[in-house]
Amino acid sequence: MALKDSTTGKVIRDYSIEQLKDAANMMRGYDLVELCAAGSGHSGGTLSIMDIVAALYLHVAQHDPKNPNWPDRDRIIWSAGHKAPALYVGLGYAGFCDINDVMTLRKLHSQFQGHPHWLKLPGVEVSSGSLGQGLSISVGMALAARLDGKKHKIFCLMGDGEQQEGQVWEAAMEAGHYKLDNIIAVIDVNRLQIDGWVKDVMQVEPLDAKYASFGWEVLRVDGNDMKQLVEAFDKAKKVVGKPVVILADTIKGKGVSFMENVAGWHGKPPSREELDASLKEMGLTERIPVQKLLDHAKNYQAEQDRELEAKMPKFSRDFWWNAGDDMKVKMEPTRKGFGKSLAENGGDERIVCLGLDISGSITISDFYVGKPERAKRWISMGIAEQSATSAAAGFAREGKLPVLGSYATFMSARNLDQIRVSICYGNFNVLIAGAHGGVSVGPDGATHQALEDLFAMQGLPNMSVVVPCDIEETRKATDYLLLQHVGPKYIRFAREATPIVTNQETPFVFGKANVIRLRKEAANFAEAFEIRLASGYKNESEDLSIIACGPMVPEAMRAARILKQDFGYETRVLNLHTLKPIDAEAVIRAAADTGVVITAEEHQIGALAWRVSGLLTECKQLYGKPLITGAIGVKDRFGDSGSPWEMVKELEVSAEHIAQKAVELMKLKKK
Ligand SMILES: Cc1ncc(C[n+]2csc(CCOP(=O)(O)OP(=O)(O)O)c2C)c(N)n1
């Protein structure tokens, strides 16, 4: 029963139903404070699941906070990793960690990552964040327990939208097949997901009949009623010979009237005013030391700021974006260029857009918003990246122009085999949007940061890959890919606002790089540069070249400024927006003309660097010529939670890092 001392077997503390109800209320309060302190994160689903969390962590599961790896503990698997803030208060309340520290949620180097990471925080069983994987992990754990003759239970927490992932049903089948009565799955049926009501996005009910047909025992309860929950868990523990699923009907945003049943609160934290109003409504104003907790978060952040700044390369002055009175730049998210293009071009009757429950934030919804006549060509597929990818191939086979997108990592890795076989092998005309690419989803953490997608995408025969540098170029690239380019195509863009460095007149030719040259200091950063097609550019015998794509192009431009101002170096920046097919001529000319080449990518080093170095080592024109090369990018590591710009610094992909590398290489060139 509940919290146990694993050495003596004594119950440390148990809670009555009334105490559990009170704890759940307090936990909701702490949950909202940590979300407010983080400035991002998931309010709705953490509030709906909190009664389940209180029941599990404080009463139902056998575990010992002082011995989190106790072999006989019950395991709790958070398949719905986005509900991490609720997990963290659960651990804090149970005594696995200090509840004050939970306030560092989503901050750099915090144990409390945007999505749970078991290697950072004792009490977290496994890392998660990509939906639909937890039940399979539970199956593995349950079978392992059976092999080892262990009696503990494996609880697996999932969402109802999450049931749209096909992998959930593969695992459901496995658990049924192996009669895994040590698995107790709990589904937080709050009936909402990101794009709206689950029944409208992609119906998953009747869940009872579905699980029952796979050989599961099904219990259905009011998941915000503590007594019903506790009774259901007690019953579930006694079931023999089959796995159990508890369908817990809940209210998303439970406890805060203005959040309840509102889809918009899925991934939004409360502001300070909204936090105060919420705590008042829950009767917690006097019970939770809000200011002290927020100060704790602030102090932690200040320390991170200090440490990060200390690690940054230093120059004569601060060259960071908009740090001075001149060279000002405007920023907008590149994703908006994608939406703009879909809105403008979506009238073409062949276009169909496939929704994957993240439509607003990746702007694919701009295709139909305010245009009811397009509604029938908007196909909501639910959270089902793999099936949607193959469905897109089906549309293409029938002459349609399918477009689909999600977080770049879920749109390139989870469905890689479907892209490879259904789309690329058949050479189908499908536009795949890898949204929120690179570090730009910052606080969501490593699970959501696509830093490997370009390896896979450009490795596929028939696939074209474009990584535009700003909002304007994203619009142009989407215009082109959507209506002119025929074949499999992947466009990668960012979530965070990034510098706008091109305009309507700037050339964009698919497969052809642009040369960017710093010409002067100006009030407006973009105006200080001249941009032209590489094919029409005459060699100016610059000191070095920086070859970049995506948001690294503005960083390369800023690096060119640092190098000019502090060292007098002239830099040729090459905007290689089309990674595949690569503009080999522009790359080779840059190397031949300058003798120093640095690649800059917001990705694990290699998607750009290895393509470029492959071209250069193969090029006969360069045989025997001195060539000095360097690569800026992520160095074979996962990301971390933190703001997008913090991640640019932490992962060493800023202009300052490029400039530092350039200075190092220029010393070699001079020898
Ligand atoms: C594989 C994958 N695709 C997409 C996402 C983005 N995402 C995070 S939460 C979410 C909606 C989840 O809905 P549901 O399971 O109903 O959870 P709840 O509404 O309770 O928060 C989506 C699509 C993800 N994390 N993983």
The ligand as an ORCA input file, in Angstrom:
! r2SCAN-3c Opt
* xyz 1 1
  C       4.279     11.439    -31.938
  C       3.785     12.767    -31.489
  N       3.030     13.509    -32.322
  C       2.590     14.726    -31.941
  C       2.891     15.219    -30.708
  C       2.440     16.604    -30.294
  N       1.363     16.519    -29.263
  C       1.633     16.699    -27.960
  S       0.282     16.531    -26.992
  C      -0.698     16.223    -28.316
  C      -2.169     15.980    -28.113
  C      -2.434     14.882    -27.166
  O      -3.795     14.703    -26.957
  P      -4.300     13.782    -25.768
  O      -3.634     12.458    -25.826
  O      -5.776     13.767    -25.810
  O      -3.738     14.500    -24.482
  P      -4.438     15.623    -23.573
  O      -5.528     16.252    -24.383
  O      -4.991     14.925    -22.411
  O      -3.344     16.560    -23.197
  C       0.043     16.252    -29.500
  C      -0.502     16.040    -30.847
  C       3.697     14.417    -29.867
  N       4.093     14.843    -28.653
  N       4.108     13.211    -30.264
*
